[in-house]
Amino acid sequence: MAREKLEDVEVESNGHVKILSLSDILAAPDLEERTVEIPEWGGAVRVRALSRGDIKKAYRLGTDRKGEIDADAIERYLVCWASVEPKITPPDFDKLAAKNAGPVAKIIDAVLGLSGVDKAALERARESFRD
């Protein structure tokens, strides 16, 4: 069966979109990287998308035994695990608390966007956490 490529989706000669195998899905390079411009800091940082497993792990680690969600902890995991250049460690992330919140929010937004996560979900988690 002849195939053609149409807007990054493989279409078979009968006009139907190719049904993927599990091997196709697992081999697809879908964890892209992005450069995030941070003019407030005079440059940019590079981050990568996180896997569904990474996102779930961040939420699990950021939730205590009572079900209380620590949005700050979740943000720390997201930024540290997604940072490419520079590589941001947990102690580095804690130092960012003394910096302007806007650039840090840009990084978090980029990670969430790349990872396909609804930003509103993180906001709901933040609102439910009591200091």
VENQUI-V341383 format. One record per pair of residues at least 24 apart in sequence whose C-alpha atoms are under 7 Angstrom apart, sorted by sequence separation. I is the first residue (numbers start at 1). J is the second residue. D is the distance in Angstrom with one decimal. If there is no record, write none. Layout:
BEGIN
i->I j->J d->D
i->I j->J d->D
END
This chain:
BEGIN
i->79 j->108 d->6.4
i->82 j->111 d->6.7
i->50 j->82 d->6.2
i->49 j->82 d->6.4
i->75 j->108 d->7.0
i->48 j->82 d->5.0
i->47 j->82 d->5.3
i->48 j->83 d->6.6
i->47 j->83 d->4.6
i->48 j->84 d->6.6
i->46 j->83 d->6.4
i->47 j->84 d->5.1
i->46 j->84 d->5.3
i->47 j->85 d->7.0
i->46 j->85 d->4.9
i->45 j->85 d->5.7
i->45 j->86 d->6.5
i->71 j->122 d->7.0
i->71 j->125 d->5.9
i->71 j->126 d->4.8
i->69 j->125 d->6.0
i->70 j->126 d->6.9
i->71 j->129 d->6.9
i->69 j->128 d->6.8
i->70 j->129 d->5.7
i->69 j->129 d->5.3
i->68 j->129 d->6.1
i->49 j->111 d->5.8
i->40 j->103 d->6.9
i->48 j->111 d->6.6
i->47 j->111 d->6.6
i->51 j->115 d->6.8
i->38 j->103 d->6.0
i->49 j->114 d->4.8
i->50 j->115 d->5.2
i->49 j->115 d->4.6
i->36 j->107 d->6.8
END
